[in-house]
């Protein structure tokens, strides 16, 4: 009798049960907060000369005056104050322009979304403008004397040459070394010069730079340069151009800071959200910078 009852219960198992399939239309869809794609932040702008440029004009010019030559007698020759014979490109001209992005957010999309879509649009616009600033500045690196070369690996001598070039040009300290992450962390990158191998450029043991690289994966200084990484540098055929430079190598000219404008659009039943900034960038002193172009892989 017990066996037959168990058999009856077992045969009814699964019949007419309430499952997620039977009440699918009653179960709300829970969507977590959206994650934004990551973009490179601002690395280079704090390392260069920043110049406010309010008022009229869209081209900011910085002329360079040639030096005078001291004579060694009491009959001096007149020397002209000249802005045309400088070793630098004179004047250094930066043309300011508008950079930005805009998004139309429909009201129905805003009301129906889990996240605040308008706020998300503002963050995305801010990110893309920041990336554009970074890309514009690192694009200037390739205009300088190249201490490296395409498809070659970095060597200690390349950093020695860059440092000597800046000191010879009387570039003021500190000196910055900005490179693509692949030129720092790879088997042929900067980190390989501090790997405690027999040919490393520092002594091995506790307290050395090699230990700092091995322990934390990074060091704030490398052969006299403050080290920074930015993924905004373009990689072409496994090569990327970083730079070793002093602050006066580049000027960033700000016409108007970043601003978000929100305009209701009654016809489209939504909000037009725009973020814009006005700036220009140019090489200020070309002798105060060195392109550092190297391979990223063995």
C-alpha positions in Angstrom: 0.0 0.0 0.0 2.8 2.3 0.9 4.6 1.6 -2.3 1.5 2.3 -4.4 0.9 5.7 -2.6 4.6 6.6 -3.3 4.1 5.6 -6.9 1.1 7.9 -7.2 2.9 10.9 -5.7 5.9 10.4 -7.9 3.8 10.2 -11.0 2.2 13.5 -10.2 5.5 15.3 -9.5 6.0 18.1 -12.0 2.4 18.3 -13.1 0.7 21.7 -12.8 3.6 23.2 -10.8 4.0 26.9 -10.6 7.4 27.7 -12.2 9.2 30.8 -13.6 7.9 29.7 -17.0 4.2 29.7 -16.0 4.4 33.2 -14.4 7.0 34.6 -16.7 5.0 37.8 -17.4 4.6 38.5 -13.6 8.4 38.4 -12.9 10.1 41.9 -13.2 13.3 42.1 -15.1 16.0 43.5 -12.7 18.8 45.3 -14.5 21.8 46.3 -12.6 23.4 49.7 -13.0 25.2 49.9 -16.4 28.9 50.0 -16.5 30.6 52.5 -18.8 33.4 51.6 -21.1 36.7 52.8 -19.7 38.7 55.5 -21.4 42.1 56.9 -20.6 42.0 59.8 -18.2 44.1 63.0 -18.0 47.8 62.3 -17.7 49.7 64.8 -19.9 47.9 68.1 -19.3 49.2 68.6 -15.7 52.7 68.0 -17.0 52.8 70.8 -19.6 52.5 74.6 -19.6 48.9 75.6 -19.1 47.9 79.1 -20.4 44.5 80.8 -19.9 43.4 82.6 -23.1 40.2 84.5 -22.4 39.1 87.5 -24.5 39.4 88.1 -28.2 41.5 86.0 -30.6 41.7 82.3 -31.5 45.5 82.0 -32.1 47.8 82.2 -29.2 51.4 83.1 -30.2 54.6 82.9 -28.1 57.6 84.6 -29.8 61.1 83.7 -28.8 63.9 86.3 -28.5 67.4 85.3 -29.5 70.2 85.6 -26.9 72.9 88.3 -26.9 76.6 87.6 -27.1 78.9 89.1 -24.5 82.0 90.9 -25.9 85.4 91.2 -24.3 86.4 94.8 -24.9 85.4 98.4 -24.2 84.1 99.1 -27.7 80.8 97.3 -27.9 78.9 96.6 -31.1 75.1 97.1 -31.2 73.1 93.9 -31.1 69.5 93.8 -32.3 66.8 92.3 -30.2 65.6 89.7 -32.7 62.6 87.3 -32.7 63.3 85.7 -36.0 66.6 83.9 -35.4 65.6 81.6 -32.6 66.5 77.9 -32.6 62.9 77.4 -31.6 59.9 77.8 -34.0 59.0 81.4 -33.4 56.3 82.2 -32.7 54.8 79.1 -31.2 51.2 79.3 -32.4 48.3 77.4 -30.9 44.9 77.7 -32.6 42.0 77.2 -30.2 38.9 75.3 -31.3 35.8 73.6 -30.0 35.8 70.0 -28.8 32.8 68.2 -27.6 29.9 65.7 -28.0 26.1 65.8 -27.8 23.4 63.3 -27.0 19.6 63.4 -27.5 17.9 61.6 -24.5 14.3 60.9 -25.2 12.1 61.4 -22.2 10.5 58.0 -22.6 13.9 56.4 -22.5 14.8 58.3 -19.3 11.6 57.4 -17.6 11.8 53.7 -18.6 15.5 53.1 -17.7 16.8 51.8 -14.4 19.7 54.3 -14.5 19.6 58.1 -14.8 20.3 58.2 -18.5 20.8 62.0 -18.6 23.5 61.8 -15.9 25.1 58.9 -17.7 25.2 61.0 -20.9 27.0 63.7 -19.0 29.6 61.3 -17.7 30.2 59.8 -21.2 30.5 63.3 -22.8 33.0 64.3 -20.1 35.0 61.1 -20.6 35.3 61.5 -24.4 36.3 65.2 -24.1 39.0 64.3 -21.6 40.3 61.6 -23.9 40.4 64.0 -26.8 42.5 66.4 -24.8 44.9 63.6 -24.0 45.1 62.5 -27.6 45.7 66.0 -28.9 48.6 66.4 -26.5 50.4 63.1 -27.1 50.1 63.6 -30.9 52.7 66.4 -30.4 55.4 63.9 -29.3 56.2 62.7 -32.8 57.4 66.2 -33.8 60.5 66.1 -31.7 64.0 64.5 -32.1 63.5 60.7 -31.8 65.8 59.0 -29.4 64.4 55.6 -30.4 63.2 54.1 -33.6 60.5 51.9 -35.0 60.8 48.1 -34.3 63.7 48.5 -31.9 63.8 47.8 -28.2 64.4 50.4 -25.5 67.9 50.5 -24.0 69.4 52.4 -21.1 71.4 54.5 -23.6 68.1 55.9 -25.1 67.2 57.4 -21.7 70.7 58.7 -21.2 70.6 60.4 -24.6 67.2 62.0 -23.8 68.4 63.3 -20.5 71.5 64.7 -22.0 69.5 66.4 -24.7 67.3 68.2 -22.2 70.2 69.2 -20.0 72.1 70.5 -23.1 69.0 72.6 -24.1 68.9 74.0 -20.5 65.4 72.6 -20.0 64.3 73.2 -16.4 63.6 70.3 -14.1 61.6 68.1 -13.5 61.8 65.9 -16.5 58.9 63.6 -17.4 58.8 60.3 -19.3 55.4 59.4 -20.7 55.0 56.1 -22.4 52.3 53.7 -23.6 51.7 50.9 -21.1 53.0 48.4 -23.7 56.3 50.2 -23.7 56.6 49.9 -20.0 55.2 46.5 -19.1 56.3 44.0 -21.7 59.2 41.7 -22.2 61.1 44.4 -24.1 59.6 47.4 -22.2 61.1 49.7 -19.7 60.5 47.3 -16.8 62.9 44.8 -18.4 65.7 47.2 -17.6 65.1 46.8 -13.9 64.4 43.1 -13.7 67.4 42.2 -11.5 69.1 40.3 -14.3 72.8 40.4 -14.7 72.6 43.2 -17.3 70.1 45.3 -15.3 71.0 49.0 -14.9 71.0 48.9 -11.1 72.5 46.8 -8.3 70.4 43.9 -7.1 69.2 43.5 -3.6 66.9 45.0 -1.0 66.1 48.7 -1.4 67.0 48.9 -5.0 64.9 50.2 -7.9 64.7 46.6 -9.2 63.1 45.5 -6.0 60.5 48.2 -6.3 59.6 47.1 -9.8 59.4 43.5 -8.7 57.3 44.2 -5.6 54.9 46.8 -6.9 55.2 46.5 -10.7 56.0 50.2 -11.0 58.5 52.9 -10.0 57.8 56.6 -9.9 61.2 57.5 -11.3 63.4 56.0 -14.0 66.9 57.3 -14.6 66.0 60.9 -13.6 62.6 61.0 -15.2 59.2 61.0 -13.5 57.4 58.1 -15.1 53.8 58.2 -16.4 51.7 55.8 -18.5 48.9 56.7 -20.9 46.9 54.4 -23.2 46.0 57.4 -25.3 49.2 57.0 -27.3 48.5 55.4 -30.7 50.1 52.0 -31.4 51.0 51.4 -35.0 52.6 48.1 -36.1 53.6 47.3 -32.6 55.4 50.6 -32.1 54.3 53.6 -30.0 55.8 57.1 -29.5 56.1 58.3 -25.9 58.2 61.3 -24.9 60.8 62.6 -22.5 60.2 66.3 -21.9 60.3 69.3 -19.6 57.1 71.3 -18.7 57.8 74.1 -21.3 58.0 71.6 -24.2 54.2 72.0 -24.8 51.7 74.7 -24.2 48.0 74.0 -23.6 45.9 77.1 -24.2 42.5 77.1 -22.6 39.9 79.4 -24.1 36.9 78.2 -22.2 36.6 75.3 -19.7 34.5 72.3 -20.1 30.7 73.0 -19.9 27.5 70.9 -20.0 24.5 72.5 -21.7 21.0 71.0 -21.4 18.3 72.1 -23.8 14.7 70.7 -23.7 13.4 69.7 -27.1 9.7 69.8 -27.0 9.3 68.6 -30.6 11.5 65.5 -30.0 10.2 65.1 -26.4 13.6 64.9 -24.9 16.7 66.6 -23.7 19.7 67.7 -25.9 22.7 67.3 -23.7 26.0 68.8 -25.1 29.4 69.0 -23.5 32.1 71.3 -25.0 35.4 72.8 -24.2 37.6 75.2 -26.2 41.4 74.7 -26.3 44.5 74.7 -28.5 47.8 73.0 -28.1 51.3 73.4 -29.7 54.9 72.7 -29.2 56.3 75.6 -27.1 60.0 74.7 -27.0 60.9 71.8 -29.3 64.4 71.4 -27.8 62.7 70.6 -24.5 61.2 67.4 -25.7 62.4 64.1 -27.2 60.2 61.5 -28.9 60.8 58.0 -27.4 59.5 55.5 -30.0 60.1 51.8 -29.3 58.9 48.3 -30.0 56.4 46.7 -27.6 57.1 43.0 -28.1 60.0 40.7 -28.6 
